[in-house]
Amino acid sequence: VWIDMESSEHTDDTIELYYDLFSRYERLGIAIQANLKRSHEDIKDLVRQGAKIRIIKGAYRENAKIAFKTRKEVDENFLNMMKSLFKDANEFGIATHDSKLISHAVALSKKYPKKFEFQLLKGIRDELKPDLVKQEFIVSDYIPYGTNWLPYSIRRLRERKRNILLLGSSFIQSHKV
């Protein structure tokens, strides 16, 4: 089970809740957003406590004082966070549909063999999954669950317009005749 991360106004409370629950449920994981400038330090602290971490890009519009504004900056932070996890963490998830970041993770896994998994939203970039499995990586389909799954999914599509293209591409790939 993973605790997802919402907008930055909830970050401290979410991490505090995670620590409280983690003391009782050690298989519990937490998502940390690469778009927030604080996140690299957060994962270092979490790793020291033995936490199970999923890194995500983050899709919330945040203030420039606390968040990276360009895709390049977010990707660079994601990569740096990923390097830290490969070097220091025991178990983690890489949640991205970005081919370049997936390639970096594959390369890092050869240098630092770790227990990790790729986590992709069900229905998005499905064409990548069989190849990753063939390479003996664990691949999990991320499926929003609960009473708010539909609003959550719609929000994810709205926040990152590229997800609509990825979803459409995956749909076409899976329905080729």
N, C-alpha and C positions, 0 to 999 in steps of 0.2 A: 504494500500500500504506500502511495506517495501523497504527501501534502503538497498541493499546488501553491504557487506564489501569485498573489494578486498585486495590485498597484503598490507603489512604494510606501504609501501611508500605512500599509499593513505589514511591512517587512519585519520590523522589530517584534511585533506581536506574534507573527507567524513563526519566527525563529524561536521565540520564547516558548510558544506552544509545542513546537517540535521537540525542544530539549526536555520539556516536561513529559511528553508522551514517549520519547525515545528511551528515557530511563526505565520505562515499563515494557516497551515493545521495540526490541532492538532491530527488527527487520524493517522498521518504518523508514521511509526516505523523504527527502525534502527537495523541492525544486528551487533553484537559485537562478536569477535572471542576469544574463550577460550585459543587458543594456544599462544596468545601474553601476555607477562608478564604485560603489562600496562593495560590490559582490565578490571581487577577488579576495578581499580581506575576510569576508564572511565565510567563504569556502575554506580558507586556511584555518579559521577558528573551528568550523564544523569538523574538518578532517582531524584536527587534534583531539576532538571528542569521540572520534570513531564513527561519525555520521555517514549515512548513505545519501549521496547527493546526485541529483539530476540537474545538469546544466541545460538551460533553455535560453533562447535569445531574449524573450520578453517582448510583449506586444503593446504595452501600455504607453500612452503619450505622457512623458514625464518632463519636469522642469530641467532645463539645461545645466543647472547647478549640480544636479544629482545624477543625471543620466547622459549617456553618450547620444549624440544626435544623428550621426551618420551611420549608414550600414557598415562602412569600412571600420569605424571605431568599435562598433558592437562586435563585428567578426573578429577583430584583433583581440578584444577582451575575452571573447568566447574561446579563442585559440589559447590565450595565456591561461585561462582558467582550466582548460582541458589539459594543458601541459602540467599544471600543478596537480591535478587529479591523477594523471598517469604516474607522476613521480611519487606522490605522497599518500594517496587514498587507497583503501582496501577494496571498495566496491562502489560503483557509480554508474550513472546512466548518461548517455550523450543523446540529447533530444534535439535533433536538427534534421531538416530535409535538404540542407545545403551540401551539394556534392563535394565542394572544396573542403569543407570542415570534416566531412565523412572521410575523405582521403587522408587528411591530416591525422584523424583518429586511428585509421588503419596503420599508418606509418608509425605513430607513437606506440601502438600496441605491440609492434615488433621490437621496439627498443625497451619498452617497459611492460612486460606481460602482466596483465591485471585482470581481475574479474569485473567486467563491465558489460553493458549492453547498449545497443543502439535502440532508441525509442522514437518511433515515427507515428504520426496520427494515422489511424485507419483510413485508407482511401486516398492518402496523399503520398506520392512517390513510391507506390507499390512496386514499380519496376525495379527499384534498387534492392528490395528485400531479398529476393532469391539469390542474388550474387553475394550479398553479405553472409547469408546462411551457408552458401557453398564454401565460403572462406572460413567457415566454422565460427562465425560471430553469433552471439545471441542477439536476436532482433525481436523487439516487443512492439505490438500494435497498441498504441495509446488510444483508449476509447473513453470519452467523457461519460460519466455515469451520474445518475441521481435525477432529482426532479428538475434541475436547471440545465440538463445536458443540451437542449436545443438552443436556448439563449446563449449559452457558453460557446457552442459551435458557431452560431451566427456571428457572435462577437469576434471570434478568432478569424473568421473569413473577412469581416469588415476591417479589423485592425491591420491585417497584412493582406493587401489586395493580391499579392503574389500567391497566396494560398489558394485563391480561386483558380488561378491558372494551373497550379500544381494538381489540384483536385480534378480539373477538367482533363489535363494531360493523363493522369492516372486512369480516369474513366475511359478515355479513348484507348489507351494501351491495353486495358483489361477486356475491351470489347472488340478488338481487331478480329476480323474473320479470315 
